[in-house]
Amino acid sequence: LPPQMWTNSINQANKMALLTWTKETGIDLVQVNGQRRYGAPPPGWVGDPPPAGTEVFIGKLPQDMYENVLIPLFQSVGKLYEFRLMMTFSGLNRGFAYAKYSNRRGAKEAIAAFNNYEVRQGCAIVVCKSTEKCELSMDGLAASVSRRELEAVLRRVTEGVLSITLYASPCQKRAQLAVLRYSSHQAAAMAKKTLMEGSTRLSGLEVRVDWLNPSLKQKLQSREEKPSSSSRVQGGKRPGVPKPAPLPPVLRDVLDRLNALCQRRYLGAPLFLTKCIQANPNGWLRFWCRVVIPGCPVPFSGFTWVRPAGPGRSGHEEAKVAVALQVLRLLGES
């Protein structure tokens, strides 16, 4: 038999074994956008999703091997929160999968037990820690595209977008590059697949989507830390002074709103990290800020300019308020 026919005949037998297994166990498998998923959460799960570092990548899988073999195998070393098998249109798997455990120990046990493990004679698989990237770069955006316009498009075709930051493209003149941050590696991977396969266009231009390269990220952040020499405050002539950002009259109100929102959604109390990295002669301070919310898979990070509300103030409280406002917007609260 030709190789493709041979693969199809073996695949049909394994598909029947998979169907029998799902009926006997009652396990529900959901196929969405090129992947078949179990769990997230699994039956009986109580509490928040597992933290980062609990997912493993599984590679070099035989293409006609399915969840009826893989889930019991990987469940044998720890409780699975989620299992995702990447699928082709023909019904074969794409040779790789992801297993997320209830804790980091389960992921470590899976790597120790199954890396270079022969699932069939002569078929050794690769199991390693998943990188869990959450950021994409979108290059080639027209200079006229606004953040609001881009956000509207992304929310229509992808899920889980947390933040969008626009920069001048380092590769193309009169173009923009967007850094897109998603709620999880899975959300980012699905967004990348959707945007790449859909040949996304904005203002008539085709854009390129890829994982955010660490060196590019560092380059963009270092560029962001240096205010443009041509920037001016309205009514003033001193360069390098940021445009004032309006703050509510009572600083505590914004922090209370974020705390209340996190409590209402059972996310846990937010933790603020602020560091002053630059002082301006006009009294403005530039802060690096990070907000860690236990129920969110990734922290919120960024830069902001603030002006202390009065003499003797360090600016840290004002920085907290500024970043809290951004987090509220990202979480859907204006």
Secondary structure, DSSP 8 states (H G I E B T S, - for coil): --HHHHHHHHHHHHHHHHHHHHHHH----EEETTEEEEESS-TT--SS---TT-EEEEES--TT--HHHHHHHHHTTS-EEEEEEEE-TTS-EEEEEEEEESSHHHHHHHHHHHTT-EEETTEE-EEEE-----EEEEEEEETT--HHHHHHHHHHH-S-EEEEEEEE-SSSTTEEEEEEEESSHHHHHHHHHHHHHTT-EETTEE-EEEE--HHHHHHHHHHHTS--TT-B-TT---BT--------SSHHHHHHHHHHHHHHTT----EEEEEEEEE-TTS-EEEEEEEE-TTSSS-EEEEEEE--SSTT--SHHHHHHHHHHHHHHHTT--
